[in-house]
Amino acid sequence: MADPRVDVTRADAVLIGGGVASATLAALLSELEPSWTIEVLEKLDDLGQESSEGWNNAGTGHSALCELNYTPQDVDGSVSPAKAITINEQFQISRQFWAHLVENDRIGDPSDFIHSVPHMSFVHGIENVDYLRRRHEALTANPLFDRMEFTSEHAQLAEWAPLVAEGRPVTETIAATHSRDGTDVDFGALTRRLFGYAEQVGTTISTGREVTDLRRMGTDWGVMSRSTTTGEVHVVRAPVVFVGAGGAALPLLQKSGIDEIRGFGGFPISGQWLRCTDPEIIARHDAKVYGKAAVGAPPMSVPHLDTRYVGGQRSLMFGPYAGWSPKFLKSGRYTDLFASIKPSNLTQMMAVAPPNLDLMVYLGSQLVSTHQQRFEALLEYMPSARPEDWEPVTAGQRVQVIAPDADKHGVLQFGTQLITAADGSIGGMLGASPGASTATNIMLNMLQSMFPERVDDWRPTIAQLAPSWGAPLSDDPRAAHESLERTAAALGLEHS
């Protein structure tokens, strides 16, 4: 890497990847350390085009208002709200940060990236109805969920979600919950707004640059990138590096050689949506309606019928249908998975298969399913749907984390995982949902891990950016409601 013919520059920090994770970190550092020189390197020709792009994700502001996988049912029938509360708390931190940026005219009109869309859970069958009722009771005891409503009446369902009720037998046993605090987020638009602010403060953003190597250079890291158009090579030296490159984060962290990435692997999962093409149908639905996942399905494959706002246009989609590809990015290479298998993670990669046979069976069934079989899944949520009103859209790639356990075996994890070197000089984010929604909390935790000596100096500013970071809203109902009201007002959302 020390080739004298290669152009070398310096920065205080390098952020690899042009998605919402790097964008959030760039905006945070713009507030916390406005004098720093920060460089962002993105492989594609524009920002927010992989997992953050509008149609590559569900656009759900993940707050556990509708996602049933965050409230598992125990063997004794009890429903634990703990994970749902944690996810909601983390999303409130994102809302607070976005509200701060809007209030201070940092990222413009919030209607370009966030809208109020009610969040609903919908189930049918006696056992599922009983589960949803107990879930509602467990959650509404918390101030972040106390506006959630429950019904088992078809008439109320028809009021909340006409397309879900229309054509459904009135004898069918159903139940639904409904929360007006739900949101739809265009994470691609948000990413570009956050980077736009960071760039105004002095961050340098370079697109069309693929990071090809990552090595120690004395006390610095050397980040080598190559232009995707000219082939020109450039190296940035910096004491701090963040790898927020989605599925590409794993191989880049492996290139770094840090001990903390040893044993980690990744399992890629792709997906597809059905998108409605009839404006009249789109206009009749205003909700994100989540159901229960099939046996073995990963959390990203929980079926939902969603109102979306992408690129400022209102849409309606259903899915996702799971698929598989060895690529780690939608724009990646078919060799990605195989290149990520190293001697240090081979045991873990092999160990995850036996305990996850149900996932393999589920993915296999999805891969061989016909268009008619996929459409029948939509009919469970919208009985009046017609095939001619829907078109397929390919979703983004997700790489689920395979993490080493205490016995150095592999465990397939869903969610996100922070990897930070012991000396705090490099960090990265692996995994998928709900990472985009909770990126502010994740990045604050990463900064705390990487810069423990600076956190106390940053706390007064962080208290303005995200007041509830480290002070759960659930412990103070008044603070919870005030936060919801304040962020709703700033972001143009519904709350009363």
C-alpha atoms as one frame of an Amber mdcrd trajectory, in Angstrom:
protein
   0.000   0.000   0.000   2.981   2.303   0.408   3.539   2.603  -3.387   4.955
   6.143  -3.930   2.967   6.435  -7.177  -0.316   6.244  -5.275  -1.895   9.511
  -4.190  -2.157   9.623  -0.365  -4.190  12.130   1.679  -5.074  12.428   5.362
  -8.356  12.740   7.249  -9.550  12.558  10.835 -12.000   9.780   9.956 -12.960
   7.667   6.953 -16.484   6.293   6.539 -16.837   3.422   4.077 -20.266   3.096
   2.477 -22.879   5.583   1.333 -25.912   4.216   3.177 -27.946   5.395   6.147
 -25.453   4.080   8.758 -22.540   6.157   7.423 -24.878   9.090   6.764 -26.085
   9.034  10.372 -22.526   8.876  11.679 -21.430  11.707   9.382 -24.287  13.891
  10.622 -23.544  13.044  14.272 -19.846  13.843  13.889 -20.780  17.081  12.130
 -22.532  18.064  15.363 -20.011  16.601  17.819 -16.734  17.389  16.018 -17.431
  20.035  13.341 -13.690  20.715  12.891 -12.886  17.125  11.846 -12.008  16.295
   8.249 -14.185  13.347   7.280 -14.046  11.378   4.034 -16.869   9.140   2.790
 -16.165   6.501   0.123 -19.032   4.901  -1.817 -18.668   2.303  -4.570 -21.808
   3.219  -6.529 -22.377   6.430  -8.478 -24.946   7.784  -6.019 -25.678   7.618
  -2.292 -28.198   5.391  -0.540 -28.611   2.988  -3.466 -28.203  -0.389  -1.758
 -30.126  -1.420   1.383 -31.083   2.192   2.115 -32.783   2.752  -1.253 -36.569
   3.074  -0.943 -37.614  -0.112  -2.727 -34.755  -2.173  -1.307 -36.318  -2.147
   2.191 -39.763  -2.062   3.796 -39.582   1.605   4.762 -41.017   0.794   8.180
 -39.975   3.050  10.993 -39.340  -0.024  13.145 -40.860   0.731  16.528 -42.401
  -2.698  17.323 -45.912  -1.290  17.019 -46.785  -3.935  14.420 -43.867  -6.383
  14.148 -44.943  -9.564  15.921 -41.476 -11.124  15.871 -40.410  -8.601  18.543
 -42.947 -10.011  21.022 -42.343 -13.771  21.237 -44.777 -16.027  23.037 -43.235
 -18.170  25.769 -44.049 -21.844  26.308 -46.443 -20.882  29.118 -48.364 -18.572
  26.762 -47.033 -15.331  28.230 -45.931 -12.528  25.913 -42.791 -10.604  26.764
 -42.764  -6.925  25.702 -39.067  -6.421  26.552 -37.587  -6.596  23.040 -40.404
  -4.513  21.558 -39.851  -1.812  24.173 -36.109  -1.797  23.452 -36.661  -1.420
  19.701 -39.193   1.381  20.232 -36.829   3.211  22.589 -34.104   3.024  19.949
 -36.392   4.329  17.223 -37.372   7.265  19.433 -33.677   8.230  19.548 -33.667
   8.350  15.743 -36.824  10.471  15.766 -35.268  12.848  18.274 -32.121  13.257
  16.176 -34.067  13.829  12.972 -36.318  16.321  14.787 -33.274  18.215  16.073
 -31.861  18.438  12.558 -35.176  19.659  11.153 -35.669  22.194  13.946 -32.214
  23.605  13.224 -32.731  23.680   9.442 -30.111  21.017   8.764 -31.990  18.569
   6.501 -34.906  20.494   5.014 -38.545  19.448   4.744 -39.154  16.173   6.665
 -42.041  15.245   4.345 -39.364  14.307   1.819 -38.392  11.289   3.929 -40.985
  10.512   6.653 -44.791  10.241   6.802 -47.367   9.166   9.353 -48.701   5.736
   8.386 -50.659   3.733  11.003 -49.012   0.476  12.052 -51.239  -2.590  12.332
 -50.861  -6.241  13.283 -53.365  -8.642  11.731 -54.006 -12.310  12.586 -56.703
 -14.923  12.126 -57.525 -18.092  14.016 -58.496 -18.517  17.674 -54.960 -19.104
  18.987 -53.489 -16.150  17.112 -56.302 -13.855  18.209 -55.665 -14.835  21.815
 -51.945 -14.164  21.328 -52.578 -10.726  19.814 -54.907  -9.776  22.671 -52.247
 -10.715  25.246 -49.601  -8.863  23.211 -51.783  -5.758  23.235 -52.273  -5.985
  26.982 -48.530  -6.432  27.589 -47.538  -3.478  25.400 -50.149  -0.880  26.309
 -48.935  -0.845  29.902 -45.937   1.047  28.489 -46.295   4.772  27.650 -44.698
   4.293  24.215 -47.519   1.930  23.236 -50.492   3.188  25.234 -52.314   4.591
  22.162 -52.431   1.187  20.482 -55.996  -0.101  19.886 -57.236  -3.689  19.615
 -60.239  -5.151  17.823 -61.686  -8.515  16.868 -64.590  -6.915  14.996 -64.787
  -6.982  11.194 -66.468  -3.561  11.122 -63.544  -1.930  12.930 -61.063  -3.734
  10.700 -62.925  -2.367   7.675 -62.528   1.152   9.061 -58.805   0.764   9.712
 -57.906  -1.230   6.587 -60.718  -1.558   4.023 -58.667  -3.680   1.619 -57.904
  -6.223   4.342 -61.574  -6.545   5.323 -63.165  -6.405   1.866 -64.211  -9.844
   0.619 -63.344 -11.530   3.915 -66.011 -13.868   5.393 -67.602 -12.250   8.442
 -67.484 -15.662  10.141 -63.676 -15.673  10.066 -62.068 -15.234  13.477 -59.750
 -12.239  13.171 -58.018  -9.638  15.302 -55.961  -6.525  14.666 -54.143  -3.799
  16.530 -53.785  -0.248  15.250 -51.400   2.556  16.221 -51.430   6.070  14.798
 -47.837   6.563  15.955 -46.503   4.479  13.060 -44.320   5.909  10.293 -43.074
   5.159   6.789 -39.499   6.258   6.091 -37.791   6.680   2.724 -34.315   5.791
   3.973 -32.725   6.591   0.633 -34.032  10.161   0.762 -33.039  10.444   4.436
 -29.529   9.201   3.631 -29.024  11.876   1.004 -30.369  14.605   3.341 -28.006
  13.565   6.148 -25.008  13.450   3.816 -26.043  16.807   2.353 -25.840  18.383
   5.794 -22.495  16.721   6.576 -21.103  17.906   3.255 -22.094  21.501   4.028
 -20.133  21.280   7.283 -17.032  20.013   5.464 -17.339  16.258   4.922 -15.875
  15.092   1.600 -18.036  12.531  -0.230 -16.589  10.500  -3.090 -18.869   8.214
  -5.105 -17.708   5.716  -7.692 -14.845   4.617  -5.432 -14.557   0.958  -4.447
 -12.502   0.251  -1.330 -10.045  -2.492  -2.249  -7.808  -2.700   0.813  -7.726
  -1.695   4.451  -4.467  -1.910   6.395  -2.516  -0.510   9.299  -0.083   2.297
   8.411   1.717   3.036  11.660  -0.831   4.538  14.037  -3.232   5.187  11.150
  -5.380   3.070   8.899  -4.747   3.184   5.183  -7.935   2.926   3.152  -7.206
   2.174  -0.500  -9.925   2.836  -3.080 -10.081   2.551  -6.839 -12.179   4.679
  -9.194 -14.842   2.513 -10.840 -14.533   4.583 -14.031 -10.842   5.436 -14.475
  -9.152   2.801 -12.307  -7.175   5.527 -10.497  -6.033   4.447  -7.024  -6.127
   6.653  -3.939  -5.249   6.064  -0.278  -6.672   7.968   2.674  -4.795   7.752
   5.963  -6.860   8.269   9.111  -6.700   7.267  12.772 -10.368   6.226  12.710
 -12.370   4.150  10.210 -16.037   3.148  10.191 -17.208   0.362   7.879 -20.892
   0.903   7.121 -20.987  -0.832   3.765 -24.007  -3.103   4.291 -23.263  -6.633
   3.133 -19.742  -5.575   2.105 -18.867  -4.716   5.726 -17.922  -8.317   6.576
 -15.263  -8.788   3.846 -13.856  -5.305   4.477 -13.508  -5.957   8.197 -11.875
  -9.274   7.339  -9.348  -7.359   5.212  -8.516  -5.210   8.241  -7.241  -8.261
  10.107  -8.618  -7.195  13.492  -9.074 -10.005  15.999 -12.655  -8.984  16.769
 -13.942 -10.106  13.340 -12.522 -13.626  13.689 -15.247 -16.271  13.710 -17.881
 -14.005  12.153 -19.554 -14.987   8.907 -22.579 -13.972   6.895 -25.571 -15.642
   5.242 -27.115 -13.628   2.383 -30.873 -13.479   1.790 -32.575 -11.673  -1.074
 -36.213 -10.766  -1.550 -38.977  -9.496  -3.787 -42.093  -7.338  -3.399 -45.382
  -7.104  -5.241 -46.151  -3.441  -6.009 -49.634  -2.213  -6.850 -50.057  -0.400
 -10.180 -53.648   0.876  -9.708 -53.817   4.412  -8.192 -57.397   3.885  -6.992
 -56.417   0.822  -4.955 -53.342   2.596  -3.579 -55.513   5.487  -2.385 -57.824
   3.151  -0.434 -55.150   1.792   1.895 -53.378   3.782   4.611 -51.505   1.435
   6.939 -48.623  -0.971   7.360 -50.314  -4.286   8.124 -47.952  -6.943   9.498
 -48.839 -10.603  10.020 -47.126 -13.631  11.503 -44.078 -15.134   9.841 -44.113
 -18.609   8.345 -42.216 -21.322  10.244 -38.492 -20.848   9.652 -38.856 -17.462
   7.994 -36.285 -14.787   8.898 -37.669 -11.558  10.415 -37.163  -9.680   7.142
 -39.685 -12.078   5.524 -42.633 -11.322   7.795 -45.515 -10.614   5.354 -46.967
  -7.114   5.302 -49.272  -4.969   3.164 -47.825  -1.479   3.250 -48.518   2.070
   2.275 -45.202   3.509   1.062 -43.864   6.929   0.134 -40.820   6.538  -2.118
 -39.379   9.477  -3.999 -42.357  11.527  -2.866 -44.864   9.168  -4.530 -47.450
   7.178  -2.586 -47.412   3.445  -3.316 -48.735   0.116  -2.021 -46.664  -3.027
  -1.737 -46.926  -6.558  -0.364 -44.195  -8.979   0.610 -41.461  -9.708   0.963
 -40.947 -13.063  -0.682 -37.610 -14.498   0.376 -35.004 -15.590  -2.119 -31.355
 -16.478  -2.128 -28.233 -15.321  -3.892 -24.581 -15.631  -2.864 -24.149 -11.887
  -3.443 -23.583  -9.715  -0.381 -24.937  -6.626  -2.149 -27.539  -6.182  -4.855
 -24.687  -4.834  -6.997 -22.266  -7.410  -5.607 -20.529 -10.456  -7.055 -21.679
 -14.071  -7.105 -18.406 -15.001  -5.407 -19.098 -12.825  -2.318 -20.264 -15.602
   0.012 -17.493 -18.026  -0.938 -14.778 -15.348  -0.687 -15.960 -14.543   2.858
 -15.297 -18.089   4.104 -11.964 -18.088   5.937 -10.142 -20.577   8.174 -11.155
 -18.385  11.129 -14.910 -18.726  10.456 -15.211 -22.058   8.604 -16.279 -23.949
  11.736 -18.930 -21.353  12.555 -20.245 -21.274   8.983 -20.628 -25.053   8.932
 -22.200 -25.202  12.394 -25.197 -22.974  11.598 -26.810 -25.349   9.093 -28.148
 -28.132  11.398 -29.960 -25.807  13.870 -31.468 -23.798  11.005 -32.934 -26.526
   8.822 -36.364 -24.889   9.081 -34.874 -21.727   7.522 -33.322 -23.774   4.714
 -36.653 -25.512   4.060 -38.445 -22.152   4.055 -35.965 -20.598   1.605 -36.195
 -23.665  -0.619 -39.981 -23.459  -0.713 -39.810 -19.766  -1.556 -37.324 -20.342
  -4.374 -39.536 -22.921  -6.099 -42.859 -21.177  -5.455 -44.825 -20.126  -8.519
 -46.244 -16.678  -9.217 -49.710 -18.047  -8.397 -48.522 -19.374  -5.035 -47.001
 -15.996  -4.210 -50.175 -14.218  -5.205 -52.184 -16.494  -2.913 -50.126 -15.163
   0.005 -51.334 -11.657  -0.911 -54.944 -12.893  -0.938 -54.651 -13.750   2.766
 -54.184 -10.017   3.442 -56.230  -8.592   0.567 -58.965 -11.023  -0.528 -60.097
  -8.746  -3.376 -56.645  -8.470  -5.014 -56.321  -9.123  -8.764 -53.054 -10.305
 -10.372 -53.191  -7.687 -13.127 -52.945  -4.880 -10.541 -49.544  -5.967  -9.188
 -45.979  -6.068 -10.512 -42.834  -7.684  -9.042 -40.009  -5.539  -7.642 -36.653
  -6.944  -6.523 -35.708  -5.950  -2.970 -32.227  -5.470  -1.530 -29.765  -8.058
  -0.300 -29.416  -8.727   3.423 -26.528 -10.543   5.055 -27.568 -12.157   8.324
 -24.814 -12.356  10.924 -23.220 -15.673  11.818 -21.559 -15.002  15.168 -19.253
 -17.209  17.224 -20.687 -18.320  20.567 -18.803 -19.114  23.769 -17.924 -22.563
  22.409 -16.758 -21.021  19.119 -19.694 -22.535  17.271 -21.725 -20.454  14.849
 -25.056 -18.822  15.743 -27.257 -17.284  13.057 -28.380 -13.911  14.358 -31.101
 -11.574  13.132 -30.674  -7.875  13.673 -27.496  -5.829  13.789 -24.080  -6.381
  15.328 -21.395  -3.807  16.076 -17.770  -4.847  15.681 -15.174  -2.554  17.280
 -11.431  -3.080  17.532 -10.000  -3.159  21.053  -8.136   0.111  20.502 -11.252
   1.838  19.144  -9.588   2.729  15.853 -12.016   0.862  13.591 -15.630  -0.168
  13.875 -18.283  -1.616  11.622 -21.914  -2.661  11.522 -23.035  -6.097  10.367
 -26.556  -7.400   9.871 -29.908  -6.044   8.792 -33.303  -4.959  10.163 -33.968
  -2.877  12.222 -30.567  -1.250  11.595 -31.764   1.674   9.455 -34.502   2.671
  11.900 -32.240   2.443  14.923 -29.063   3.761  13.255 -28.783   6.799  15.549
 -28.692   4.659  18.682 -26.303   2.195  17.029 -23.916   4.951  15.958 -23.991
   6.629  19.385 -23.171   3.283  21.007 -20.357   2.795  18.531 -18.932   6.251
  19.259 -19.056   5.456  22.965 -17.139   2.225  22.319 -14.572   3.828  20.009
 -14.091   7.090  21.923 -14.716   6.402  25.638 -12.419   9.297  26.564 -14.503
  11.804  24.571 -18.022  10.774  25.534 -18.215  12.897  28.683 -17.279  15.992
  26.683 -19.909  15.100  24.067 -22.742  14.429  26.508 -24.151  18.001  26.637
 -24.424  18.018  22.840 -25.800  14.466  22.705 -28.445  15.513  25.239 -29.676
  18.018  22.652 -29.440  15.625  19.702 -31.039  12.589  21.379 -32.299  13.389
  24.902 -33.383   9.849  25.752 -30.065   8.167  24.886 -29.149   6.477  28.164
 -32.400   7.612  29.822 -35.244   5.271  28.733 -38.548   6.995  28.051 -40.410
   3.991  29.434 -39.259   4.989  32.922 -41.033   8.355  32.671 -44.505   8.438
  31.026 -44.521  12.224  30.942 -41.139  12.333  29.169 -42.309   9.635  26.741
 -45.416  11.572  25.717 -43.538  14.859  25.515 -40.919  13.265  23.268 -43.563
  11.781  20.977 -45.375  15.105  20.763 -42.230  17.151  20.166 -40.801  14.879
  17.457 -44.204  14.538  15.799 -44.527  18.313  15.599 -41.021  18.735  14.170
 -41.369  15.923  11.644 -44.952  16.672  10.616 -46.316  13.442  12.080 -49.583
  12.592  13.759 -49.775  12.512  17.538 -52.435  13.798  19.907
